[in-house]
Amino acid sequence: MRIIILGAGQVGASVAEALASEANDITIVDVDRESLAQLADRLDVRTLAGNAAYPSVLRDAGIEDADMLVAVTQSDQTNLVACKIARSLFNVPTRIARLRSPDFLDNDLLSKDNFAVDFAICPEQDITDYICKLIQFPEALQVLEFANGVVTLVGVRAYQGGLLVGKPIRAMREHLPAGVDARIAAIFRERQPIDPDGQTVVEPGDEVFLLAATAHIRTVLKELRRMLEPVRRVMIAGGGNIGSRVAATLGSRYEVKLIERDRRRAEQVAHRLSDTLVLVGEATDENLLTQENIDEIDMFLALTNDDEDNIMAASLAKRLGCKRVLALINRRAYADMVQGGPIDIGLSPAQVSIGSLLTHVRQGDVARVHSLRRGAAEALELVAHGDAKTSKAVGRRIDELPEIKGARIGAIVRRGRETEKVRKGSFLVDDYVDQVVIPHHDTVIEPDDHVIVFCTRKREVPQVVKLFQVGFQFL
């Protein structure tokens, strides 16, 4: 596929890295020649320096033959104009735009008659949603949902004393209540993936990814982690786009304090967020954190635009007694280095937001993509279409599928065959309820199943997507 990426920043670079290894023809456009040179040295991509909103620059980038335009520059206006030009002048089939301002997230504004954006992504909102999920599950390193929230994937660190730690995975069934099932989709030990089976023993310090029905996930988590007290008090460092969004989302349910160094911005945030206590100061100021009782805070979120400040502030908050700390870190090397030390979670913004973008970029029937372990692994939700004649997956048992090393089917979401009484608002109605199936070797994949696949290495993803593609070549 021929893809043009506009913007060589964190998001653009992450998208290019994810797609360049999948036999795609990638061209990256940006005004920053230095950023382009760094990407060209690292990846097998073509680069072009120029303004992404100019038709002449887009033409030089090869837009006349492009299958997809991914506009992820820092400017919403540039992204919108580029999509409009791509549709009106060059008839590019698929156009994706990054939009930071909620004012532009309007279906009529983005329609083909206006800016012609097929899919809009908002990284700041993706990160906000992601952080809010982590606050709901303070024990977790990652919390990701599939099938409209029916299935949840949680990454946790196994601790000494956990019910399953030191025992083989098959022992998990002995502790789970009747009607509750789960799957350990992957284990990473000393940063290396292990393909788990029933005999695999979970060791302290293992990073374990669990898949289960969302209604059962807390019960399953008790197998590996001591459950922390629910979060009640949150402190946020940084009142920028992400910090203020997170505060606005949390303010009505939690006790939230926000620290912002710039007085003018602090006043603006305080005016908008009546539920948040806004403080003017430095999040790396030990006296300020002590005065604000950091030792009583359940979750500290370092969300400024500066990696070093975030690392220092989160480390200091942890040393002063905060129960759990998270730092937003753009540089992947930093995130890998600090997580698991004084900082509980090192969060890469680009890796969080790339999942929603890859959902639209992947070929085949991909309903959801989540990037894991800062891009090293992926979890995909694929829809099984076709039948035994047109699909390599539908109508076949799990043990009949082609083996893809490192890829593991963790769960299947299947539409219920009979109606059940469910509550919608104040009423009980008859409706079909999705069923979560934790598959075994003899489970048969049926048409329209939503299949969640965990890939411990990103290079396996194209094979998995191809397995679920429908084609007459299978007749």
Summary of the structure (lengths in Angstrom):
residues: 475
radius of gyration: 23.2
end to end distance: 25.2
largest distance: 71.5
contacts: 1608
relative contact order: 0.10
helix: 33%
strand: 29%
